Amino acid sequence: MHLYIFILSGFVLSTIFQFTNIYNTQWYLLTVAVLLAAGLYSSTFSISIQEARTHVRLILKAITIGVFLKALIIGGILTIVLKNPFGFILGIIVAQIDPLSTAA
């Protein structure tokens, strides 16, 4: 329920302050890149090297096949939505976060 309130409040604020085409501004792209980098770092920070060595095959499958497909799907959608090839970079970053946090 809190997520819906958060989304609704963001929509109301964007309507009040008339935020349009905000995703084309430089500060927005920089903020998204910094937040994604922080998410990537935080998802890998607590991975135990010894435990990762015992699950090398599973990790390699998740990294090679899973991340590649997710990067194509997410990067393609973001490129279409943003109308900017920077979407593929964001797609690659987002695709790496889930397998790494699952591994942790």
C-alpha positions as CSV (number, residue, x, y, z in Angstrom):
1,M,0.0,0.0,0.0
2,H,2.9,2.4,0.8
3,L,4.2,1.9,-2.7
4,Y,1.0,3.1,-4.2
5,I,1.0,6.2,-2.0
6,F,4.6,6.9,-3.0
7,I,3.8,6.6,-6.7
8,L,0.6,8.7,-6.3
9,S,2.5,11.4,-4.5
10,G,5.2,11.5,-7.2
11,F,2.5,11.9,-9.8
12,V,0.8,14.7,-7.9
13,L,4.1,16.5,-7.4
14,S,5.0,16.2,-11.1
15,T,1.6,17.5,-12.0
16,I,1.9,20.5,-9.6
17,F,5.4,21.5,-10.7
18,Q,4.8,20.5,-14.4
19,F,7.7,18.2,-14.8
20,T,7.8,17.2,-18.4
21,N,10.6,15.6,-20.4
22,I,12.6,15.4,-17.2
23,Y,14.4,12.3,-18.4
24,N,16.2,14.4,-21.1
25,T,17.9,16.7,-18.5
26,Q,21.5,16.1,-17.7
27,W,21.0,16.1,-13.9
28,Y,18.3,13.4,-14.1
29,L,20.6,11.1,-16.2
30,L,23.5,11.7,-13.7
31,T,21.2,11.0,-10.7
32,V,19.9,7.8,-12.3
33,A,23.5,6.6,-13.1
34,V,24.7,7.4,-9.5
35,L,21.7,5.6,-8.0
36,L,22.2,2.5,-10.2
37,A,26.0,2.5,-9.3
38,A,25.1,2.6,-5.6
39,G,22.6,-0.2,-6.1
40,L,25.2,-2.3,-7.9
41,Y,27.8,-1.7,-5.2
42,S,25.4,-2.4,-2.4
43,S,24.2,-5.7,-4.0
44,T,27.7,-7.0,-4.3
45,F,29.2,-5.7,-1.0
46,S,28.1,-8.7,1.2
47,I,29.0,-11.6,-1.2
48,S,31.1,-14.2,0.5
49,I,34.0,-15.2,-1.8
50,Q,34.2,-18.7,-0.2
51,E,30.5,-19.3,-0.7
52,A,30.7,-17.9,-4.3
53,R,33.4,-20.4,-5.1
54,T,31.1,-23.3,-4.2
55,H,28.4,-22.1,-6.6
56,V,30.6,-21.1,-9.5
57,R,28.5,-22.9,-12.2
58,L,25.3,-21.3,-11.1
59,I,26.8,-17.9,-10.9
60,L,28.4,-18.3,-14.4
61,K,25.0,-19.3,-15.8
62,A,23.2,-16.3,-14.2
63,I,25.9,-13.9,-15.4
64,T,26.3,-15.1,-18.9
65,I,22.8,-16.1,-20.0
66,G,20.5,-14.3,-17.6
67,V,22.3,-10.9,-17.6
68,F,22.7,-10.9,-21.4
69,L,19.0,-11.5,-22.0
70,K,17.9,-9.1,-19.4
71,A,20.3,-6.4,-20.7
72,L,18.8,-6.8,-24.2
73,I,15.3,-6.6,-23.0
74,I,15.7,-3.8,-20.5
75,G,18.1,-1.9,-22.6
76,G,15.9,-2.1,-25.6
77,I,12.8,-0.9,-23.7
78,L,14.8,2.0,-22.1
79,T,16.3,3.0,-25.4
80,I,12.8,3.2,-26.9
81,V,11.3,5.1,-23.9
82,L,14.2,7.5,-23.5
83,K,14.9,7.8,-27.2
84,N,18.5,7.7,-26.3
85,P,21.2,5.0,-26.7
86,F,22.1,5.7,-23.0
87,G,19.2,3.4,-22.3
88,F,21.3,0.4,-23.2
89,I,23.9,1.4,-20.6
90,L,21.2,1.7,-17.9
91,G,19.8,-1.7,-19.1
92,I,23.2,-3.4,-18.6
93,I,23.5,-1.9,-15.2
94,V,20.0,-2.9,-14.1
95,A,20.5,-6.4,-15.5
96,Q,23.5,-7.0,-13.3
97,I,21.9,-6.0,-10.0
98,D,19.4,-8.9,-9.6
99,P,21.8,-11.9,-10.1
100,L,24.4,-10.3,-7.9
101,S,22.0,-9.6,-5.1
102,T,20.5,-13.1,-5.4
103,A,24.0,-14.5,-5.2
104,A,24.6,-12.6,-2.0
